[in-house]
């Protein structure tokens, strides 16, 4: 998937947002959403990201991340915890017939997404941001995980997925 651009979208009361048409069209070769073919094969995944946002991944990118996580030393307890946390917070999704994607409640809470979402195509994945969090993060006023012990696992995730380990 090769995606770029950004757009602000609304999140409805059920946690759904419309994927921008140009991104949906860019994914057309990789998605089979509801009303688009094989509904039993989710091929988009929503996961926590290393930054204070979420990732929307196609199946090849998700498999690449799984491979990076699996290649780590199974005997390392903190890496097993990381694998567990990432897997627990990653959900299969498919756009519905209208092009909407649902963000699970726990992921919306993790990223601080409420009634708006900033949708950014970043080549191999789509980032989903709370607009205010994105503004703070981009201005340098917020490594929004710093000092939050409950989110320390995101630093390990960054090291593993971005290649700083093993």
N, C-alpha and C positions, 0 to 999 in steps of 0.2 A: 504494500500500500504506500503510495506517495501522496501525502496530503500537506496542504499549507493553507494559510488564511485564518481568520478568526471572526467570530460572530457572537453577539450577546443573545441569549435565548431565555425564554421564560420556562420555569419549572412549575408544572401543575400540582394540584393537591395530592396526586398519586405518585409524585416524584418523576414524572415523565417530561421529556423535552424533545423538541423537534431537532433532529440532526439536519444541519444545513444541506440543501439540495446538492450543492457542488461536492460536499463531502460524501453524501449518500451515493452520488453518481461515481465518485472516486472509489468507493467501496463495492460498486456493483458487481465486480468480478469475484469478490470474496464473501459476499453475504447472501444468505438464503433466509431472509426474515419471514415472519408470518405473512402469508400471502405472496411470497417470493419463491416458493419452491419447497425444498425439503425442510419442513418445520421441526423435525426431530434432531437436526444438527446445528446447534448454536455455533456460530463461528465468529462472534464478537464477545469480548470479555471485558468487564469493568473491574479494575483492580486499584488498590492503593498505589500511589506513585511515590517517588523519592522526595519530590517537592510537596508542598501542602496542597495537592490537588489529586485528581483521579486520572487514571489512564483508561482509554477505550482502545482496546487492542484487537487486531484481526487475529485469526487462528495462527498464521505463521509467526507473528511477533510474540504471541502468547507462548507458543511452543519454544521459541528461542529463550524466553525468560525462564520457563520451566527447566530447560536444559542447563542454564547457568546455575540455577538453584540446586539441581540434582547433582551437578558435578562437584559439589562441595563435600568436604569430609563429613561423613555421616556420624562419626564419633564425636563431633563437636556439638555439645549441647546447645550453645547459643544459635548455631546454624540450624539445628533441628527446630528450635523455637521459631526462628525466622521463617523457615519453610512452612511451618504450621500456620503462623500468623498470615503470611501472604496467601496461602491456599484458602484459609478460612474467610478472608476478606475479598476473594476474587469470585465473581459471579458470571456465568454465561448469560448472554443477552442477545436478542435479535430485534431489529426494528419491526414495529408492527406495520400494517398496511399503509399507515399514514406517515411512516418514517420516524416514529417516536421511539425513544429508548427510555427504559425505566432505570433510575438510579436507586439501588436498594437503600433503605433507611439508614443502616449503619454506615454506609459509605458517604451518604449525604452529610451525616453528622461528622464523620472524620474530616471531610474537606470543608465543612462549614457552608455547604450549599443549601440555600433555602428557596427563595422564589425566583432567582435568576442564576444562570450559569454562563460563564464565558467559555466558549468552545473554540479551541485552538488546534489546528492541524500542525503537527510537528514531524512531518515526513513519514515515519513509520508508525506513529500512534497519534491519537487525539487526546489532548489534555482537557479536562473539565475542571474549571476553577470557580470558586466564589469570586465575583468581580472585585470586592473590597480586599480580599486576601491577595489576589493577584497584584493589585495596585501597591499594597504594602510590600509584598515580596519583591516586585520589580524596582521599587524605589530604594531598596536596600534596608528598609526598616523592618525587616522581618524574616529571619529564619524562623518561621512560625512553629518549628518543632523544638527549638533551643529552649532548654529549661523544662521541657515537659517529659518527665521520665516515662510516661505511658507511651510516648512516641519515639523513644530511643531506638527501637527496632528499625525505624526508617533509615537510620544512618547505616546500619548493617546491610539493609536491602540495597542501598545505593552502592556500597562497596562491592557487593556480589554481582548485581546486575550490570554495573558499569565497568566491571573488570578489575577492580582494585584488589581482589582476592583471587587466589587459586587460578 
